């Protein structure tokens, strides 16, 4: 008796999420630097857009940044605690998770970070590290927000890896008539696609 051969079928693909509102809402934080944190206070707003320019309503941005002295809160506070030195300002977290709304919009406030050490002896220009999470992504997308017009941008070792015509996708620029408000969008694909980095 021979066994009837059954054709092999591909495993059904699975999408990811969105599950952010099921258990992560308590971790949302639109204020990355509490009142009183030293540094220039800024607000950043924008949208997460798909390849057709339509806002993604259920994405989440996770942001890490240094303080105005170029120090990351947790790593540097741990090393300072081990050495007996006091942290510069212990309330600073430099971390936040920001969900998008129904039209893909997001906004948050913080302080402009200082330069941080880069590869070799070069300083990295002030920047925010951004991870993008959304349904359909098996892995996060990692990018950065730099500040348009900052003099260190011209020598930042990471920014210099990006072709000149695409660097604008990483630059937050002042909104019209609002020098305290910066605009920066995430374009997931297509023309003007944001630069994403491999980690």
FENLINZI-V177191 format. One record per residue. N is the residue number from 1. D_FIRST is the distance of its C-alpha to the first C-alpha in Angstrom with 1 decimal. Layout:
BEGIN
n={N N}
d_first={D_FIRST D_FIRST}
END
This chain:
BEGIN
n={1 2 3 4 5 6 7 8 9 10 11 12 13 14 15 16 17 18 19 20 21 22 23 24 25 26 27 28 29 30 31 32 33 34 35 36 37 38 39 40 41 42 43 44 45 46 47 48 49 50 51 52 53 54 55 56 57 58 59 60 61 62 63 64 65 66 67 68 69 70 71 72 73 74 75 76 77 78 79 80 81 82 83 84 85 86 87 88 89 90 91 92 93 94 95 96 97 98 99 100 101 102 103 104 105 106 107 108 109 110 111 112 113 114 115 116 117 118 119 120 121 122 123 124 125 126 127 128 129 130 131 132 133 134 135 136 137 138 139 140 141 142 143 144 145 146 147 148 149 150 151 152 153 154 155 156 157 158 159 160 161 162 163 164 165 166 167 168 169 170 171 172 173 174 175 176 177 178 179 180 181 182 183 184 185 186 187 188 189 190 191 192 193 194 195 196 197 198 199}
d_first={0.0 3.8 6.7 9.4 12.4 15.5 18.8 21.1 24.3 27.7 29.0 31.6 35.0 37.4 41.1 43.7 46.2 48.8 49.3 52.9 54.6 52.3 53.7 55.8 58.7 60.7 60.5 61.9 65.3 67.4 70.3 69.5 73.0 75.0 78.6 81.0 78.6 80.7 79.9 80.0 78.2 75.9 73.5 70.5 68.8 66.1 62.8 59.2 58.1 54.9 54.7 56.2 59.1 58.0 58.6 55.7 56.3 54.3 54.8 56.6 58.8 59.3 62.5 64.0 67.5 70.4 73.7 76.9 77.5 74.1 72.6 69.2 69.7 67.1 66.9 70.7 71.6 69.4 71.1 74.5 73.9 73.0 76.2 78.4 79.1 79.2 77.0 78.8 77.8 75.2 74.4 72.9 69.1 68.4 65.0 63.9 60.9 61.7 59.5 59.9 61.0 59.6 61.0 59.9 63.4 64.3 67.5 68.8 72.0 72.7 75.2 75.0 73.6 75.5 74.3 71.8 71.3 68.9 67.5 70.2 73.7 73.2 73.5 71.0 72.6 72.4 69.0 66.5 62.9 60.6 56.9 55.3 52.5 50.8 47.6 45.1 46.4 44.2 47.2 50.9 53.2 56.2 59.5 63.2 66.3 69.4 72.9 74.3 77.5 77.3 78.9 76.2 73.5 74.7 73.8 70.9 68.3 65.3 66.8 67.7 64.0 63.6 64.7 68.1 67.0 64.4 66.6 68.0 64.7 65.5 69.2 70.5 73.6 76.4 76.0 78.7 81.9 80.2 80.6 79.2 76.0 73.4 70.6 67.2 64.0 60.3 58.7 55.0 54.3 55.9 59.5 61.5 58.5 59.7 59.3 56.6 56.4 53.6 53.8}
END
